[in-house]
Amino acid sequence: MPTYDYVCRECEHTWELFQSIKANPVRKCPRCGRLRAKRVIGSGAGIIFRGSGFYETDYRSDSYKKGAEADKKARDSAQTESGKSAADKSGSGTSESGKSPGDSGSSSSSE
């Protein structure tokens, strides 16, 4: 059974009443006794759905999905670039071929 909000149009008294959906709206104000009460349509209680398919993020608009995907790609590429520059700056002393940057590849010595 829902709780309904009422307001008296005469004395502006407001109150809540727990009553059946099938019950007729109350017309008599409990404060002034006049037949000027009116049921107020309120926002009601928030409804929470649980389970898959009920979250607001499950049914996002296409434009939102495209924007989110573009942001993700930009973030991933920025992380990849920062990972490469961190490896370059780490000073490991070897390149991808396994040689030191100063090695010319010849086995002769300059002594």
C-alpha positions as CSV (number, residue, x, y, z in Angstrom):
1,M,0.0,0.0,0.0
2,P,1.4,3.4,-1.0
3,T,1.7,6.5,1.1
4,Y,-0.1,9.5,-0.4
5,D,0.7,13.2,0.3
6,Y,-2.2,15.6,0.9
7,V,-2.5,19.3,1.2
8,C,-5.5,21.4,2.4
9,R,-6.3,24.2,0.0
10,E,-7.9,26.2,2.9
11,C,-5.3,26.1,5.7
12,E,-2.3,24.8,3.6
13,H,-1.8,21.9,6.1
14,T,0.2,19.0,4.6
15,W,0.2,15.4,5.7
16,E,0.8,11.9,4.5
17,L,-1.7,9.0,4.6
18,F,-1.0,5.3,4.1
19,Q,-3.9,3.9,2.2
20,S,-4.9,1.4,-0.5
21,I,-4.6,2.2,-4.1
22,K,-8.3,1.5,-4.5
23,A,-9.3,3.9,-1.7
24,N,-10.9,7.2,-2.7
25,P,-8.8,10.3,-1.9
26,V,-9.5,12.0,1.4
27,R,-11.3,15.3,1.2
28,K,-11.5,16.4,4.8
29,C,-8.6,18.2,6.3
30,P,-7.6,16.8,9.8
31,R,-6.6,20.2,11.0
32,C,-9.4,22.6,9.9
33,G,-12.1,20.0,9.2
34,R,-13.1,21.5,5.8
35,L,-13.6,19.5,2.7
36,R,-10.7,21.2,0.9
37,A,-8.0,18.4,1.0
38,K,-6.3,17.4,-2.2
39,R,-4.0,14.5,-3.0
40,V,-0.7,15.8,-4.2
41,I,1.2,14.0,-6.9
42,G,4.8,13.7,-5.7
43,S,8.0,12.3,-7.0
44,G,7.5,9.1,-5.0
45,A,10.3,6.9,-3.8
46,G,13.2,6.1,-5.9
47,I,13.1,2.6,-7.5
48,I,16.2,0.5,-7.5
49,F,16.4,-2.4,-9.9
50,R,19.0,-5.0,-9.3
51,G,20.4,-7.5,-11.8
52,S,21.8,-7.2,-15.3
53,G,20.0,-4.9,-17.7
54,F,18.7,-2.4,-15.2
55,Y,21.7,-0.1,-14.7
56,E,21.6,3.2,-16.5
57,T,25.0,2.4,-18.1
58,D,23.6,-0.7,-19.8
59,Y,21.6,1.4,-22.3
60,R,23.8,4.3,-23.1
61,S,23.2,6.4,-26.3
62,D,25.3,5.7,-29.3
63,S,27.0,9.2,-29.1
64,Y,28.0,8.5,-25.5
65,K,29.4,5.1,-26.5
66,K,31.4,6.6,-29.3
67,G,32.8,9.3,-27.1
68,A,33.7,6.8,-24.4
69,E,35.5,4.6,-26.9
70,A,37.5,7.6,-28.3
71,D,38.5,8.5,-24.7
72,K,39.6,5.0,-24.1
73,K,41.7,4.8,-27.3
74,A,43.3,8.2,-26.4
75,R,44.1,7.0,-22.9
76,D,45.5,3.7,-24.1
77,S,47.7,5.3,-26.7
78,A,49.0,7.8,-24.1
79,Q,49.9,4.9,-21.8
80,T,51.6,3.1,-24.6
81,E,53.6,6.2,-25.5
82,S,54.6,6.9,-21.9
83,G,55.6,3.2,-21.5
84,K,57.9,3.5,-24.6
85,S,59.5,6.7,-23.4
86,A,60.0,5.3,-19.9
87,A,61.8,2.3,-21.5
88,D,64.0,4.7,-23.6
89,K,64.8,6.7,-20.6
90,S,65.6,3.8,-18.3
91,G,69.2,3.7,-19.7
92,S,69.4,-0.1,-20.1
93,G,72.3,0.4,-22.5
94,T,71.0,-2.1,-25.0
95,S,68.9,-1.6,-28.1
96,E,66.4,-4.1,-29.5
97,S,69.2,-5.9,-31.3
98,G,70.9,-6.6,-28.0
99,K,73.9,-4.4,-28.7
100,S,75.1,-1.4,-26.8
101,P,74.5,1.9,-28.5
102,G,78.3,2.4,-28.9
103,D,78.9,-1.0,-30.6
104,S,79.5,-0.7,-34.3
105,G,79.1,-4.4,-34.8
106,S,82.7,-5.1,-35.8
107,S,84.9,-7.2,-33.7
108,S,88.1,-5.2,-34.4
109,S,89.5,-3.1,-31.6
110,S,90.8,0.4,-32.0
111,E,93.9,0.0,-29.8
